[in-house]
Amino acid sequence: MSSKNNKQAQLPFSRVLANNLFIVAIAFKAAPAAVFYLTFHGIFWQVKIFFEHTYQIVFIVNAIQYGRPFADVLRFLLIMTGIILIDLGYHSFSEIRTAPRGREKIYRAVREKLYEKAKDIDIACYDNPEYYNDYVFALNNVTQRVDSVMLNIRNTLMNIAMLITYGGYIVLADSTSFIFIVVSFIATYIFRSKFVKAGFELNQSLNPILRKRDYVNRIFYLPDYVKEIRLSGVKERLFEDYSEAETQVYEVLKKRTRKIAALEFLQGYLSSAFLFDFLFLIYLMYLTVVQGAIGFGTLFGLYRSSQSAKNTIGSLTETIAGLREQSLYIDKMRDFLNYEQKIISKPDAKPVKTSGGIELRGVSFTYPGASEKTLSDVTLKINQGEKVAIVGYNGAGKTTLIKLLMRLYDPSSGEILYANEDVRNYDVGEYRNIFSTLFQDFQIYAATAAQNILAGNDEPNAEKLTLALEKGGIAERIAKMPGGVDTQLTKEFIEGEELSGGERQKLATSRSLYKDSPVIIFDEPSSALDPIAEFELNSTMLELERDKTVIFISHRLSTTRMADKIFMFEQGKLIESGSHDELMAVNGKYAEMFRVQAEKYR
């Protein structure tokens, strides 16, 4: 395990407490009544349990032994009954009504905090495997983490209240007995802390292996892969990967569980059974039978209290260890929430101009952790309203260029200008909003057709929506659906409509066109389209208003012939630029690439 993970597994208790209280603070703000019930009510509950199940019996037995009046016993019983009934009513109401509603409010508050951060975090974070592992590790089972924190806080407070109550009684009845509790607590805490640390190290070691195993598991049930699995030999490789992951899991468990088992035994025997069930019981019998120093009621009370204190010590060390364990997850969550974005707006950010050209001056870019540049010294200019094609073989840096244009990354060197202004001087959100995009890996959401096209934008404009569907070439297909644009897509939750690959791409194209931005970017816009649909899309791109800038990446050079300007990239460098006719006349790389493709259609 890395030194970073070792450091996390040894968080100081102040950090452990701060991490758990971080969740409690969010919870209290979202649902104060539920938090009070889920945490602080446990203190009263444990004090009540002591008087109901221990002190009540001590009081009655000693009253009988020493001849106290019956009226004293009756008064005590009536008070106890009243307290129990009041608490029972509060507990029933809170358990049925307050707690379930409160939990949902708390889950929502935590998720919203995480989602709010996730939507703005630098895209570079997802290129870092270590960050992504930590991200998944922290966010996995968020509701379980919240429940565990609340339960551990509740149990910790309950156990402290219980230990103070029973410990206080033991000290008043026989102070020597308290030594057994202290020794047991220290021993139990030491063993339990080591046990939790070993458990965390085990989970940390298993996490990347389980991710690999779960990936294989996911492939076998997702509909996206079902045809390929049945028609190819990839399933054999997947079985091998799954078997390898299972073997690695077994080896990790074999290596690390021996220590965990030994620590569990030491905690259960030395610090509990031997100390209390043997030594302390002999001591109490000596006080009662040999010395006659305590009565039978007090003997029962001391033994019962010591047993409760013993169990409480074990439970307290468990809950404290639980707080430490949850803290390790929360620490990662807080690291995620505290991540400082690199691509942000300046305090004096300028408003984005509504129109303008795009210019790159000496732009180079290297992905974080990479040794070689993806783009090198790129200089180009795109005038407003131009229809521009970016071409090149795979790995030429085309998609990276688009990410830089949209300021998903900042260049390693050089500058990008929009309307003659460095894009870093604009507000990030406003600047990105000038783009409508259709990425090659676009997504169709489990929502209505209209919601897929709106993609979180304003209330639908029926005229714009109809026009976008027609330009995207999907209007006729949507019209045939049972609910038209209100038809649910995918079968994720209900029996919705499934679209073919080409139809999905047309719908995504309509989404880009609906936004009506000054710059429209298409990344392989015709990759899933038939030749007729491809021709229609090309015509649509060229027929867009002359003031709209259109940038499209394409491997199919039949699309590029109609572009105003073509930029040819190779190994991260801009090697040729010009119109189709100009580049064919140059007879360079573009001409070679075009002729190779043209041969396929002869």
C-alpha positions in Angstrom: 0.0 0.0 0.0 1.2 3.5 -0.8 2.6 5.9 1.8 -0.5 8.1 1.1 -2.8 5.3 2.0 -0.7 4.5 5.1 -1.0 8.1 6.2 -4.8 8.0 5.7 -5.1 4.8 7.8 -3.4 6.6 10.7 -5.5 9.7 10.8 -5.2 11.6 14.2 -8.3 11.3 16.3 -9.0 15.1 15.9 -9.2 14.5 12.1 -11.4 11.4 12.7 -13.8 13.5 14.8 -13.8 16.4 12.4 -14.6 14.1 9.4 -17.5 12.5 11.1 -18.8 15.8 12.4 -18.6 17.1 8.8 -21.3 14.6 7.9 -23.3 15.4 11.0 -23.2 19.1 10.3 -24.6 18.5 6.8 -27.3 16.2 8.3 -28.3 18.6 11.0 -28.7 21.4 8.5 -30.9 19.2 6.3 -33.0 17.4 9.1 -32.3 18.6 12.7 -35.2 16.7 14.3 -34.1 13.4 12.7 -30.4 14.0 13.7 -31.5 14.7 17.3 -33.4 11.4 17.4 -30.8 9.4 15.5 -28.0 10.6 17.8 -28.7 12.3 21.1 -31.8 10.3 22.0 -29.5 7.4 22.5 -28.0 9.1 25.7 -31.4 9.2 27.4 -32.2 5.7 26.2 -29.2 4.2 27.8 -29.7 6.0 31.1 -33.3 4.8 31.1 -32.1 1.2 30.5 -29.8 1.3 33.5 -32.6 2.5 35.8 -35.1 0.1 34.3 -33.1 -3.1 34.1 -30.4 -2.7 36.8 -31.0 -0.1 39.4 -34.7 -1.0 39.7 -33.8 -4.6 40.7 -31.1 -3.4 43.0 -33.5 -1.0 44.7 -36.2 -3.7 45.1 -33.9 -6.5 46.4 -32.2 -4.1 48.9 -35.6 -2.8 50.0 -36.7 -6.4 50.8 -33.4 -7.2 52.5 -33.3 -4.1 54.6 -37.1 -3.7 55.2 -37.8 -0.4 53.4 -41.5 0.7 53.3 -43.6 -0.6 50.4 -44.7 3.0 49.6 -41.1 3.8 48.6 -41.0 0.9 46.2 -44.4 1.7 44.7 -43.4 5.4 44.2 -40.2 4.4 42.4 -42.1 2.0 40.1 -44.7 4.6 39.2 -42.0 7.1 38.2 -40.2 4.6 36.1 -43.4 3.5 34.4 -44.3 7.1 33.5 -40.8 7.8 32.1 -40.9 4.6 30.0 -44.3 5.4 28.5 -43.3 8.9 27.5 -40.2 7.7 25.9 -42.0 4.9 24.1 -44.4 7.4 22.5 -41.6 9.7 21.3 -39.6 6.7 20.0 -42.5 5.3 18.1 -43.4 8.6 16.4 -39.8 9.4 15.6 -39.0 5.9 14.2 -42.1 5.8 12.0 -42.3 9.4 10.8 -39.3 11.6 11.7 -36.4 9.3 11.0 -37.3 7.9 7.5 -38.1 11.4 6.1 -35.0 12.9 7.7 -32.8 10.2 6.3 -34.0 11.0 2.7 -33.4 14.7 3.3 -29.8 13.9 4.5 -29.0 11.6 1.6 -30.2 14.3 -0.8 -28.1 17.0 0.9 -24.9 14.9 0.7 -25.5 13.8 -2.9 -26.3 17.4 -4.0 -23.1 18.6 -2.4 -21.1 15.9 -4.3 -23.0 16.3 -7.6 -22.5 20.1 -7.4 -18.7 19.6 -7.1 -18.6 16.8 -9.7 -20.3 18.9 -12.4 -17.6 21.5 -12.3 -14.4 19.6 -11.5 -11.6 19.7 -14.0 -11.9 17.1 -16.7 -8.2 16.4 -16.2 -9.0 14.6 -12.9 -10.7 11.8 -14.9 -7.5 11.2 -16.8 -5.7 10.3 -13.5 -6.3 6.7 -12.5 -5.4 7.3 -8.9 -7.8 10.1 -8.6 -10.6 8.1 -10.3 -9.9 5.1 -7.9 -10.2 7.4 -4.9 -13.2 9.1 -6.4 -15.1 5.8 -6.8 -13.8 4.6 -3.4 -15.2 7.7 -1.7 -18.5 8.0 -3.4 -19.4 4.3 -3.5 -22.5 3.6 -1.4 -22.8 7.2 -0.1 -26.1 6.4 1.7 -24.4 3.6 3.5 -21.6 5.9 4.6 -24.1 8.5 5.9 -26.0 5.8 7.8 -22.8 4.3 9.2 -21.7 7.8 10.5 -25.0 8.5 12.1 -25.2 5.1 13.6 -21.6 5.3 14.9 -22.2 8.7 16.4 -25.4 7.5 18.1 -23.7 4.3 19.4 -20.7 6.3 20.6 -22.8 8.7 22.6 -25.0 5.8 23.9 -22.0 3.9 25.0 -20.3 6.9 26.7 -23.6 7.6 28.5 -23.9 3.9 29.4 -20.3 3.7 30.6 -20.6 6.9 32.7 -23.9 5.6 34.2 -22.7 2.1 35.0 -19.2 3.2 35.8 -20.5 5.9 38.2 -22.7 3.3 40.0 -19.7 0.9 40.2 -17.4 3.6 41.6 -20.1 4.6 44.3 -20.7 0.9 45.2 -17.1 -0.3 45.1 -14.4 1.9 43.5 -11.9 -1.0 43.2 -14.2 -2.6 40.6 -13.6 0.3 38.3 -10.0 -0.8 37.7 -11.3 -3.8 35.8 -13.2 -1.5 33.5 -10.2 0.7 32.8 -7.9 -2.1 32.0 -10.4 -3.8 29.8 -11.1 -0.6 27.9 -7.4 0.1 27.2 -6.7 -3.5 26.0 -9.9 -3.6 23.9 -9.2 -0.2 22.2 -5.6 -1.2 21.3 -6.7 -4.5 19.7 -9.7 -3.0 18.0 -7.7 -0.1 16.5 -5.2 -2.6 15.0 -8.1 -4.7 13.7 -9.8 -1.7 11.9 -6.5 -0.6 10.4 -5.9 -4.1 9.1 -9.5 -4.2 7.7 -9.0 -0.9 5.9 -5.7 -2.0 4.4 -7.5 -5.1 3.2 -10.3 -3.1 1.5 -7.8 -0.8 0.0 -5.9 -3.7 -1.5 -9.1 -5.3 -2.8 -10.6 -2.1 -4.3 -8.7 -2.0 -7.7 -9.1 -5.8 -8.1 -12.9 -5.7 -7.3 -13.3 -2.8 -9.9 -11.8 -5.1 -12.5 -14.0 -8.0 -11.5 -17.1 -5.8 -11.4 -16.3 -4.4 -14.9 -16.4 -8.0 -16.3 -19.6 -8.6 -14.4 -21.1 -5.4 -15.8 -20.2 -6.3 -19.4 -22.2 -9.6 -19.1 -25.5 -8.0 -18.3 -25.4 -4.6 -20.1 -27.3 -4.7 -23.4 -24.6 -2.7 -25.2 -22.3 -5.7 -25.2 -24.9 -8.6 -25.6 -24.4 -9.1 -29.4 -20.6 -9.0 -29.4 -20.4 -11.4 -26.5 -22.6 -14.0 -28.3 -20.9 -13.6 -31.7 -17.3 -13.3 -30.8 -14.6 -15.0 -28.7 -14.3 -12.1 -26.3 -16.2 -13.9 -23.7 -13.3 -16.4 -23.3 -11.0 -13.5 -22.6 -13.5 -12.0 -20.1 -13.7 -15.3 -18.3 -9.9 -15.3 -18.0 -9.9 -11.8 -16.7 -12.7 -12.7 -14.2 -10.8 -15.8 -13.1 -7.6 -13.8 -12.7 -9.4 -11.2 -10.6 -10.9 -13.9 -8.3 -7.4 -15.5 -7.9 -6.0 -12.1 -6.9 -8.9 -11.6 -4.4 -8.2 -15.0 -2.9 -4.4 -14.2 -2.6 -5.1 -10.9 -0.9 -7.5 -12.5 1.6 -5.1 -15.3 2.3 -2.3 -12.9 3.0 -4.2 -10.4 5.2 -7.0 -12.2 7.0 -4.7 -14.2 9.4 -3.7 -11.0 11.2 -7.3 -9.8 11.4 -8.4 -13.2 12.9 -5.7 -13.1 15.5 -6.5 -9.5 16.6 -10.2 -10.5 16.8 -9.4 -13.4 19.1 -7.1 -11.3 21.4 -9.7 -8.7 21.8 -12.5 -11.2 22.6 -10.5 -13.3 25.0 -7.8 -11.4 26.9 -9.6 -8.0 27.2 -13.1 -9.5 27.9 -13.7 -13.1 28.8 -10.7 -13.7 31.0 -10.7 -10.3 32.7 -14.4 -10.0 33.5 -16.0 -13.5 33.4 -13.2 -15.0 35.6 -11.2 -12.5 37.6 -13.9 -10.0 38.4 -16.5 -12.6 39.3 -14.1 -14.1 41.9 -13.5 -10.7 43.3 -17.2 -10.0 43.8 -17.8 -13.4 45.4 -15.0 -12.6 47.9 -16.6 -9.3 48.8 -20.0 -10.8 49.4 -19.4 -14.2 50.9 -16.1 -13.8 52.7 -16.0 -10.1 53.8 -19.8 -9.4 53.8 -19.0 -5.9 52.6 -22.0 -5.7 50.2 -25.6 -6.9 50.1 -27.1 -9.3 47.6 -28.8 -6.5 45.7 -25.5 -4.6 45.4 -23.8 -7.8 44.3 -26.3 -8.2 41.5 -26.0 -4.6 40.6 -22.2 -4.7 40.5 -22.1 -7.8 38.5 -24.8 -6.7 36.1 -23.2 -3.3 35.8 -19.8 -4.8 35.2 -21.2 -7.1 32.5 -22.9 -4.1 30.9 -19.7 -2.0 31.2 -17.7 -4.8 29.7 -20.1 -5.0 26.7 -20.1 -1.3 26.5 -16.4 -1.1 26.4 -16.3 -3.6 23.5 -19.1 -1.7 21.8 -17.4 1.7 22.4 -14.1 0.6 21.0 -16.0 -0.8 18.1 -17.9 2.4 17.4 -14.8 4.5 17.9 -13.1 2.2 15.5 -16.1 2.6 13.2 -15.8 6.3 13.4 -12.2 5.9 12.3 -13.1 3.6 9.5 -15.8 5.9 8.1 -13.4 8.8 8.5 -11.1 7.2 6.0 -13.9 7.2 3.4 -15.1 10.7 4.4 -11.5 12.0 4.2 -11.4 11.0 0.6 -14.8 12.6 0.1 -13.6 15.8 1.7 -10.5 15.8 -0.5 -12.8 15.5 -3.5 -15.0 18.4 -2.2 -11.9 20.5 -1.3 -10.3 20.0 -4.7 -9.3 23.4 -6.1 -10.2 23.7 -9.7 -7.4 24.8 -12.0 -9.7 26.1 -14.8 -11.7 28.9 -13.2 -12.9 32.3 -14.0 -10.7 35.3 -13.0 -12.2 37.7 -10.4 -12.3 40.4 -13.2 -13.5 38.0 -15.9 -14.9 39.8 -19.0 -18.3 39.1 -20.4 -18.2 36.9 -23.5 -18.8 38.6 -26.9 -21.7 37.3 -28.9 -19.7 36.7 -32.0 -16.1 36.5 -33.2 -13.4 34.4 -34.8 -11.2 31.8 -33.1 -7.4 31.9 -33.2 -4.7 29.6 -31.8 -1.2 31.0 -31.4 1.6 28.6 -30.8 -0.6 26.2 -28.8 1.0 23.0 -27.3 -0.6 20.6 -24.9 0.6 17.6 -22.9 -1.8 15.5 -20.8 -1.1 15.3 -17.1 1.4 12.5 -16.5 2.2 12.0 -20.2 5.7 12.4 -21.4 5.0 13.4 -25.0 3.0 16.4 -26.4 -0.4 15.6 -27.8 -0.4 19.0 -29.7 2.7 20.9 -30.7 3.0 24.6 -31.6 -0.4 24.8 -33.4 -1.3 28.1 -35.0 -4.5 28.6 -36.9 -7.4 31.0 -37.4 -11.1 30.3 -37.9 -13.2 33.3 -39.0 -16.7 33.8 -37.8 -19.2 31.9 -39.9 -16.6 29.6 -41.5 -17.4 25.9 -41.9 -14.1 24.2 -40.9 -13.0 20.6 -41.0 -10.3 19.2 -38.8 -8.9 15.9 -40.3 -6.2 13.5 -39.6 -5.6 9.8 -38.7 -6.3 8.5 -35.2 -4.1 10.0 -32.5 -3.4 13.2 -34.5 -4.7 15.3 -31.7 -8.0 16.4 -33.3 -10.3 15.8 -30.3 -7.8 17.3 -27.9 -7.8 20.4 -30.0 -11.6 20.6 -29.5 -11.3 20.2 -25.8 -8.8 23.0 -25.7 -11.1 25.2 -27.8 -13.9 24.6 -25.2 -11.5 25.2 -22.4 -12.0 21.8 -20.9 -8.2 22.0 -20.6 -5.8 25.0 -20.8 -2.9 24.8 -23.2 0.5 23.9 -21.7 1.9 26.8 -23.8 0.5 29.3 -26.2 -2.9 31.0 -26.2 -6.4 30.6 -27.6 -8.4 33.7 -28.6 -12.1 34.2 -29.2 -13.1 37.6 -30.7 -9.5 38.8 -30.3 -9.5 38.1 -26.5 -7.6 35.4 -24.7 -10.3 32.9 -23.6 -8.8 32.7 -20.1 -10.1 36.3 -19.6 -13.7 35.2 -20.0 -16.0 33.7 -17.5 -15.6 29.9 -17.9 -19.3 29.1 -17.9 -20.3 31.9 -20.3 -17.4 31.0 -22.6 -18.3 27.3 -22.8 -21.9 28.3 -23.4 -21.0 29.7 -26.9 -20.5 26.2 -28.1 -23.0 23.6 -29.1 -21.3 20.2 -29.3 -21.8 16.7 -30.6 -19.1 14.5 -29.3 -18.3 11.1 -30.8 -19.2 9.5 -27.5 -22.4 11.3 -27.0 -25.0 10.0 -24.6 -28.8 9.4 -24.8 -30.5 9.7 -21.4 -33.3 7.7 -19.9 -35.7 10.7 -20.4 -38.2 11.9 -23.0 -37.1 12.8 -26.5 -37.7 16.5 -25.8 -35.7 16.4 -22.5 -32.8 14.7 -24.4 -32.8 17.6 -26.9 -33.2 20.3 -24.3 -30.4 18.8 -22.2 -31.2 21.0 -19.2 -31.7 24.2 -21.2 -34.7 26.5 -20.8 -38.4 25.6 -21.1 -39.0 24.0 -24.5 -39.7 26.3 -27.5 -42.0 24.3 -29.7 -40.9 26.0 -32.9 -37.2 25.7 -32.2 -37.7 22.1 -31.1 -39.5 21.2 -34.3 -36.9 22.9 -36.5 -34.0 21.1 -34.6 -35.7 17.8 -35.1 -36.1 18.5 -38.9 -32.5 19.7 -39.3 -31.2 16.7 -37.4 -33.2 14.3 -39.6 -35.1 12.7 -36.8 -38.5 14.5 -37.0 -40.3 11.7 -38.8 -39.1 9.0 -36.4 -40.1 11.0 -33.4 -43.6 11.8 -34.9 -44.2 8.0 -35.2 -43.6 7.4 -31.5 -46.6 7.0 -29.2 -46.1 10.2 -27.3 -44.2 12.2 -29.9 -41.5 14.3 -28.3 -42.8 13.3 -24.9 -42.0 9.6 -25.5 -39.6 8.1 -23.0 -36.4 6.9 -24.6 -34.4 3.7 -23.6 -35.8 0.9 -21.5 -33.9 1.7 -18.4 -37.0 2.3 -16.2 -40.0 1.7 -18.4 -40.9 0.2 -21.8 -39.6 3.2 -23.7 -38.5 3.5 -27.3 -35.1 2.3 -28.4 -33.3 4.1 -31.1 -30.8 2.7 -33.7 -27.3 3.9 -33.8 -28.0 6.3 -36.6 -31.2 7.5 -35.0 -29.4 8.2 -31.7 -26.8 10.2 -33.6 -29.5 12.2 -35.4 -31.2 12.9 -32.0 -27.8 14.1 -30.6 -27.4 16.3 -33.7 -30.8 17.9 -33.0 -29.7 18.6 -29.5 -26.6 20.5 -30.7 -28.7 22.4 -33.2 -31.4 23.3 -30.7 -29.0 25.2 -28.5 -28.5 27.7 -31.3 -25.0 28.7 -30.2 -22.6 30.9 -32.3 -20.1 28.0 -32.6 -21.2 24.4 -33.3 -18.7 21.5 -33.0 -19.3 18.1 -34.5 -16.9 15.2 -33.6 -17.3 12.5 -36.3 -20.9 13.6 -36.9 -21.7 11.0 -39.6 -20.0 8.0 -38.1 -23.3 6.0 -37.6 -25.2 7.4 -40.6 -25.9 5.9 -43.9 -24.7 7.8 -47.1 -28.1 9.5 -47.6 -28.3 10.7 -44.0 -24.7 11.7 -44.2 -25.4 13.9 -47.2 -28.4 15.4 -45.5 -26.3 16.2 -42.4 -23.6 17.8 -44.5 -26.1 19.9 -46.2 -27.6 21.0 -42.9 -24.2 22.0 -41.6 -23.5 24.1 -44.7 -26.9 25.6 -44.7 -26.6 26.9 -41.1 -26.7 30.7 -40.9 -23.6 32.3 -42.3 -22.8 33.9 -39.0 -22.5 30.5 -37.2 -19.1 29.0 -37.1 -19.1 25.2 -37.7 -16.2 23.0 -36.8 -16.3 19.3 -37.5 -13.9 16.5 -37.1 -14.1 13.7 -39.6 -12.4 10.7 -40.9 -14.7 10.4 -43.9 -13.3 13.0 -46.2 -16.4 13.1 -48.4 -17.7 15.5 -45.7 -14.8 17.8 -45.9 -15.1 18.7 -49.6 -17.7 21.3 -48.9 -15.8 23.0 -46.0 -14.6 26.5 -46.3 -11.3 25.5 -44.8 -9.6 22.2 -43.9 -6.9 21.7 -41.2 -4.8 18.5 -41.6 -3.2 17.2 -38.4 -0.5 14.6 -38.0 1.1 13.5 -34.7 -0.1 16.6 -32.9 1.1 19.1 -35.6 -0.9 21.1 -38.1 0.8 20.1 -41.4 -1.6 21.5 -44.0 -4.5 24.0 -44.2 -6.7 25.3 -47.0 -9.8 24.5 -49.0 -10.3 21.1 -50.5 -9.2 22.2 -54.0 -6.2 24.0 -52.6 -5.0 20.9 -50.6 -5.6 18.6 -53.5 -3.5 20.9 -55.7 -0.7 20.8 -53.0 -0.8 17.0 -53.4 0.3 16.4 -49.8 -0.9 14.3 -47.0 -4.5 15.4 -47.3 -4.6 14.6 -51.0 -3.1 11.2 -50.3 -5.7 10.4 -47.5 -8.5 11.6 -49.8 -7.5 9.4 -52.7 -7.1 6.3 -50.5 -10.7 6.8 -49.3 -12.0 7.6 -52.7 -10.6 4.3 -54.1 -13.0 2.5 -51.8 -16.1 3.9 -53.5 -15.0 3.1 -57.1 
